[in-house]
Amino acid sequence: LQRLFLPPQKPKSELVRTSLRLLTSSAYRLQSECRKALPAEPGPAPDIQLVTQQVIQCAYDIAKAAKQLVTITTKENNN
């Protein structure tokens, strides 16, 4: 995800920083949840329904953060 979107190193806007934090944390959470779905070691199987709900929530948070960034940067570029 970081390779696709390279934001400024120190964004001036607090809204941009907040959106970037949400985007980054959600991407890491998504990666973690997806790993849970494919256990590498023998043992109890993961609760696929719970993992699926978490993946959906992470994807929603990523989309929300991306939309916020587009909205903010569009407004800033129009001013």
C-alpha positions in Angstrom: 0.0 0.0 0.0 2.8 2.4 0.8 4.3 1.9 -2.6 1.0 2.9 -4.3 0.5 6.1 -2.3 3.4 8.3 -1.3 2.0 11.2 0.8 4.1 14.2 1.8 6.5 13.4 4.6 5.0 16.0 6.9 1.5 16.9 5.9 0.4 20.3 7.1 -3.2 19.5 7.6 -4.3 17.6 10.8 -7.1 16.0 8.8 -4.6 14.6 6.3 -2.4 13.2 9.1 -5.5 11.6 10.7 -6.6 10.1 7.4 -3.1 8.8 6.7 -2.9 7.2 10.2 -6.3 5.5 9.6 -5.2 4.3 6.2 -1.9 2.9 7.5 -3.2 1.3 10.6 -6.1 -0.3 8.7 -3.8 -1.7 6.0 -1.6 -3.3 8.7 -4.7 -4.7 10.5 -6.0 -6.0 7.1 -2.6 -7.8 6.6 -2.8 -9.3 10.1 -6.4 -10.5 9.7 -5.6 -12.1 6.4 -2.7 -14.0 7.9 -5.1 -15.3 10.6 -7.2 -16.9 7.9 -4.3 -19.1 6.8 -2.7 -20.6 9.9 0.8 -21.8 9.2 0.9 -24.2 12.1 -1.3 -27.1 13.2 -3.8 -26.2 15.9 -7.3 -25.0 16.2 -8.8 -23.5 13.1 -9.5 -19.7 13.2 -13.0 -18.5 13.5 -13.5 -17.7 9.8 -16.7 -15.7 10.4 -14.9 -13.4 12.9 -11.8 -13.1 10.6 -14.1 -12.3 7.7 -15.9 -9.6 9.7 -12.6 -8.1 10.7 -11.4 -8.1 7.1 -14.5 -6.3 5.9 -14.1 -3.7 8.7 -10.5 -3.1 7.7 -11.5 -2.8 4.0 -14.2 -0.3 5.0 -11.7 1.8 7.1 -9.2 1.8 4.2 -11.9 3.0 1.8 -13.1 5.6 4.3 -9.6 7.0 4.8 -8.9 7.0 1.0 -12.2 9.0 0.5 -11.2 11.5 3.2 -7.8 12.0 1.6 -9.3 12.6 -1.9 -11.9 15.0 -0.4 -9.3 16.9 1.6 -6.7 17.2 -1.2 -9.4 18.1 -3.7 -10.6 21.0 -1.5 -7.0 22.1 -0.8 -6.1 22.1 -4.5 -9.2 24.2 -5.3 -8.3 26.9 -2.8 
